């Protein structure tokens, strides 16, 4: 039974799911716009929002250590702490937007674009 299970598995084992989400979160921060499936975007959105919020609340060295522990690229940490935090200093939430793009040709998966606002 899946009582009180908060996240989806997306038909992957635990290690693959963790690696995929960390890769996608890093890509969203680096490129600010990523095209992916709707279920992956819905899985990743709260994680990115939580990272941005926690980074805003902490001092710079603590936030850098926190981000380096999760993100896979040091450039993503630098970009978030140096560029994006100034952009979001007056905003409390709603840092991401999910825009539907239609369906993928191969398997008809619902595609979306997830981007930083």
Protein Blocks (a to p, Z undefined) as FASTA:
>chain_A
ZZhiabdfklpafklmmmmmmmmmmmmmmnopacddfklmmmmmmmmmmmmmmmmmpcfk
lmmmmmmmmmmbfklmmmmmmmmmmmmmmpcghkbccddebjcfklopacdddddZZ
